[in-house]
Amino acid sequence: MTEPPARSIWLRPERAGRGPAPTFDRDGIAAAGIALADADGLPAVTMRAVAVALGAGPASLYRYVATRDELLELMIDRVYGEISYAELGSGHWLDDLLALAWQSRGVYLAHPWLLDATATRTPVGPHAVTYLEHALAALADLDVRPRTKLEAIAIFNAVVSTLTRAEVIQRRAGQTIPQWQQAQAEYLTQVAMAGHHPHLATALTGQPPEAEDSSESLFERVLTRVLTGLLQPDDIGATSVHGRAEAEPPAAGPGASAAP
C-alpha cells in the first residue's frame, strides 16, 4: 500500500526521482514570489502571478508546490536566509539575542509583507530551524530549563514582530513611533487631568521630562526588559503571587519559537 505524501513541503523531495528534468526549483519560485510581494504586497502573490513571472503556465507550478500556503512557506524561509549570525558569539546571551533581534527587524523592514505572512502560520523551514538553533546556542550556558528557553524565544520573537509592525505602520502614516506616542500621551494626559482615572494620572504626571525616544532605543529597551524578565532562574517564577506553585504550562514547541 502506497503511503500518502508527507504533508510538509520540507519532508518531500524537491523533485521526483523520475520524470523530466524540472524547469524551476524551489528557490527560484520563492524568489519570484518575494519580488511580487516586495513590489505590491502579499495579496499580489498568487500561484498564477508567480507562474506568469516565471514565464510558465499556472498548472506547471503545481509540480513544485501544492498550494499557495506552501508557496508562502518557501518565500518566508528564503527571506529568513538573509539573517546573518556573524555578530553572535559575544559570550553574553543578552547581547547575542539582541543581535538576532536587530537582524530580524532588518528583514521585516526590508520585506514588510513578512509580518502578515507569519501572523497566521508558524515558520518551520530550514532557515527558521537555523535561527532557532542559534537562539538556543546563545542561551546554552544559562541556568534555566529548556522549556523556559523555548518559551522565552517564542515571546521574544513575538515582541520583535509587534514592535516592528508598529514601526512599519507609523512609517506608512508618515510619523515615527515616538511621535505617535507623544500624540497618545497628550490625549491620555487630558483624560487623566479630568480626575476620573487616578491611577492613570499617577502614571502620566509628576514624571521628569524625558528626551525624545527613537524607534531604535525603544526597540532595544523593551526587548532587554522582556528578555531579562523571561530568563530569570526558574525557581524565581515557580511560585504565584498567592504563594502557590503554578501549574506547569505546556512546553513551547520549536514551531512556536523557530523564527522571528
Secondary structure, DSSP 8 states (H G I E B T S, - for coil): ------SSGGGS-SS-SSSS--S--HHHHHHHHHHHHHHH-GGG--HHHHHHHTTS-HHHHTTT-SSHHHHHHHHHHHHHTT---TT---S-HHHHHHHHHHHHHHHHHH-THHHHHTTSS---SHHHHHHHHHHHHHTTTS-S-HHHHHHHHHHHHHHHHHHHHHHHHHHHTT--HHHHHHHHHHHHHHHHHTTS-HHHHHHHSS--------HHHHHHHHHHHHHHHHTS-TTTTSB-TTS-B--------HHHHS--
